[in-house]
Amino acid sequence: MSEKVLRIEDLLGEEEEFVEGQEGLYDLVIPPGVPVSLIHELILEFDLEPHAKTSSGSVEEGELFDMALVVLRGDLETVQRAEKYLFDVFDERIGCFGD
């Protein structure tokens, strides 16, 4: 009996060009390394729409690279509540290392 493991690809829609504020929708960019289970929780809890977004970056030597990011799309108030929840979870999970 094999269980299906939830992957980032299972959550993402098609990558598309999006301008913040378009049609009253905003993107919450999920930092790299956030567990898929937490991303899935945010999608379900706040009814956000997952999308992929490519961001360009560079390292010290000037070498450029593209990185695929997960963004969760919704209205401004919902995205702000989801962002607060995300950082509250981060604070809770790493708080034990401060003692």
Protein Blocks (a to p, Z undefined) as FASTA:
>chain_A
ZZddddfklmpccdddddehiahiacddddehiafklmmmmmmmnopacdddddddddfk
opacddddddddddfklmmmmmmmmmmmmmmmmmmmmZZ
